[in-house]
């Protein structure tokens, strides 16, 4: 009876291309996940804060630290 190591060696030689393909797919999947995770962390922003300041004739809206176009910011006067 052949030893277990000999059987494993023969099995890996027979299925060498499948093993390499499996390792490649796993490595590409892990790399893709890591890159997506890093990009998502870089683009993570805090919540939008809106301050209200009362004036005699209405309210003005200020968006702190956000680049919101003026057309989206309502200004009552």
ABEGO torsion letter per residue (X at the ends): XBBAAAAAAAAAAAAAAAAAAAAAAAAAAAAAAAAAAAAAAAABBBBBBBBBBBBAAEBBBBBBGBBBBAAABBBBX
